[in-house]
Amino acid sequence: MGCPKLGLGQPLAALLGPVPGRDLMRRFTFRFQRLLVVGLATARAPRLTREEGQTFVEYAVILGVVCVALAGALTFLHDRIAGFYSQITNQLP
């Protein structure tokens, strides 16, 4: 069971290999830091400068602000709106 290519199914100590440090947590931390540095070093710059996600978030924030403002306005103007509709209803035959 497990995947020998990915090292799944093996004990964690076997996956870490010869890494400086005595206990398992130090080995894991060292290995994780090494993988993180390699991952950041090989990251492509265009990925980090894409703006599609930023635009979506900006529109979502604007929509949220508009919704909160609308809810606040309706809360404060509730009595006037109800009075307006009552006035129209009273004028109908």
Secondary structure, 3 states (H helix, E strand, C coil): CCCCCCCCCCCHHHHHCCCCCCCHHHHHHHHHHHHHHHHHHCCCHHHHCCCHHHHHHHHHHHHHHHHHHHHHHHHHCHHHHHHHHHHHHHHCC
